Amino acid sequence: MFSALEVVTVVVVGVMVGVEFSVAFVVNPILNGLPDDSNQLGRAHGGRMLGALMPFWYVGSLVLSAVWAIAGWHRPGTGLVVLAAALLIVSVIMSLLLLVPINNRGKTWTPENRPGDWKEQMNRWDRYHYVRVAVLIAAFALLAAALT
């Protein structure tokens, strides 16, 4: 049963990392290459869609990692799992303090009501997101290393 917990945790976190990596390095660059109205509408739609899903995924990943750390407290690799969980906490805090406020504004914008600095705000979101992706990759790497 413990092995199943390890595998499920690594898969859930790994897929989340893949989605966030794709947003950073595939989806947003594609949107940025579109005309402003299409770019902004795509980002607003993505903000609504992923904004509804990601809180559960982030918290679920953190809970799985915490359960793994607690259940395997005396097993080898637990320190790596604890570090991974700490990084997942950092990613949640970053999200709540830095990314969610921008996303909550951006997901309501249309070409008619967006502010004049909307591109600057999206660029700020992108920069914060790059850092968050790096934190998530580190957490994933630690969880994968804890399996060995």
C-alpha positions as CSV (number, residue, x, y, z in Angstrom):
1,M,0.0,0.0,0.0
2,F,2.9,2.4,0.8
3,S,4.4,1.8,-2.7
4,A,1.0,2.8,-4.2
5,L,1.0,6.0,-2.2
6,E,4.5,6.8,-3.5
7,V,3.7,6.1,-7.1
8,V,0.4,8.0,-7.0
9,T,2.1,11.0,-5.4
10,V,4.9,11.1,-8.0
11,V,2.4,10.8,-10.9
12,V,0.0,13.4,-9.6
13,V,2.9,15.9,-8.9
14,G,4.6,15.0,-12.2
15,V,1.5,15.6,-14.3
16,M,0.9,18.9,-12.5
17,V,4.5,19.9,-13.2
18,G,3.9,19.0,-16.9
19,V,0.8,21.1,-17.1
20,E,2.5,24.1,-15.5
21,F,5.6,23.7,-17.6
22,S,3.4,23.6,-20.7
23,V,1.6,26.8,-19.7
24,A,4.9,28.6,-19.2
25,F,6.8,27.4,-22.2
26,V,4.1,26.4,-24.8
27,V,0.7,27.8,-24.2
28,N,1.5,31.4,-23.1
29,P,4.2,31.8,-25.9
30,I,1.6,30.7,-28.4
31,L,-1.0,33.2,-27.0
32,N,1.6,35.9,-26.9
33,G,2.1,35.4,-30.7
34,L,-1.6,36.1,-31.4
35,P,-3.2,39.6,-31.9
36,D,-3.9,41.4,-28.6
37,D,-7.6,40.6,-28.4
38,S,-7.1,36.9,-29.0
39,N,-4.1,36.7,-26.6
40,Q,-6.1,38.4,-23.9
41,L,-9.2,36.3,-24.4
42,G,-7.2,33.1,-24.4
43,R,-5.4,34.1,-21.2
44,A,-8.7,35.0,-19.6
45,H,-10.3,31.6,-20.6
46,G,-7.2,29.7,-19.4
47,G,-7.3,31.7,-16.2
48,R,-10.9,30.7,-15.6
49,M,-10.4,27.0,-16.6
50,L,-7.1,26.3,-14.8
51,G,-7.9,28.7,-11.9
52,A,-10.8,26.4,-11.1
53,L,-8.8,23.2,-11.3
54,M,-5.3,24.0,-9.9
55,P,-6.2,24.8,-6.3
56,F,-7.4,21.2,-5.9
57,W,-4.3,19.8,-7.7
58,Y,-1.9,21.9,-5.6
59,V,-3.5,21.1,-2.3
60,G,-3.9,17.4,-3.3
61,S,-0.3,17.2,-4.2
62,L,0.7,18.7,-0.9
63,V,-1.6,16.4,1.0
64,L,-0.3,13.3,-0.8
65,S,3.3,14.4,0.0
66,A,2.5,15.0,3.6
67,V,0.8,11.6,4.0
68,W,3.9,10.0,2.3
69,A,6.2,11.8,4.8
70,I,4.1,10.8,7.8
71,A,3.5,7.2,6.7
72,G,7.1,6.7,5.8
73,W,8.7,8.7,8.6
74,H,11.3,6.0,9.5
75,R,12.0,5.0,5.9
76,P,14.9,6.0,3.7
77,G,14.2,9.1,1.6
78,T,11.7,10.7,4.0
79,G,13.9,13.8,4.3
80,L,13.6,14.3,0.5
81,V,9.8,14.0,0.8
82,V,9.7,16.5,3.6
83,L,11.7,18.9,1.5
84,A,9.5,18.3,-1.5
85,A,6.4,19.1,0.7
86,A,8.1,22.3,1.9
87,L,8.6,23.3,-1.7
88,L,5.0,22.5,-2.5
89,I,4.0,24.8,0.4
90,V,6.2,27.5,-1.1
91,S,4.4,27.1,-4.4
92,V,1.0,27.4,-2.8
93,I,2.1,30.5,-0.9
94,M,3.5,32.0,-4.1
95,S,0.3,31.2,-5.9
96,L,-1.9,32.8,-3.2
97,L,0.2,35.9,-2.8
98,L,1.5,36.6,-6.3
99,L,-0.2,34.7,-9.0
100,V,-3.9,34.3,-8.0
101,P,-4.5,38.1,-7.5
102,I,-3.3,38.7,-11.1
103,N,-5.2,35.7,-12.4
104,N,-8.4,36.8,-10.7
105,R,-8.3,40.2,-12.4
106,G,-7.2,38.8,-15.8
107,K,-9.9,36.1,-16.0
108,T,-12.6,38.8,-16.0
109,W,-11.1,41.0,-18.7
110,T,-12.5,41.4,-22.2
111,P,-11.1,43.5,-25.0
112,E,-13.6,46.1,-24.0
113,N,-12.8,46.3,-20.2
114,R,-9.1,45.3,-19.9
115,P,-6.8,47.9,-18.3
116,G,-4.2,49.7,-20.2
117,D,-1.4,47.8,-18.4
118,W,-2.9,44.3,-19.0
119,K,0.2,43.1,-20.9
120,E,2.5,44.3,-18.1
121,Q,0.3,42.4,-15.6
122,M,0.4,39.3,-17.7
123,N,4.2,39.6,-18.1
124,R,4.5,39.9,-14.3
125,W,2.3,36.8,-13.9
126,D,4.6,35.0,-16.4
127,R,7.7,35.9,-14.4
128,Y,6.2,34.7,-11.2
129,H,5.0,31.5,-12.9
130,Y,8.5,30.7,-14.2
131,V,9.8,30.8,-10.6
132,R,6.8,28.6,-9.4
133,V,7.6,26.1,-12.2
134,A,11.2,25.9,-11.0
135,V,10.0,25.3,-7.5
136,L,7.6,22.6,-8.7
137,I,10.3,20.9,-10.8
138,A,12.5,20.8,-7.7
139,A,9.7,19.3,-5.6
140,F,9.0,16.6,-8.3
141,A,12.7,15.8,-8.5
142,L,13.0,15.3,-4.8
143,L,9.9,13.0,-4.8
144,A,11.3,11.0,-7.6
145,A,14.7,10.7,-5.9
146,A,12.9,9.6,-2.7
147,L,11.7,6.5,-4.6
148,T,15.3,5.2,-4.9
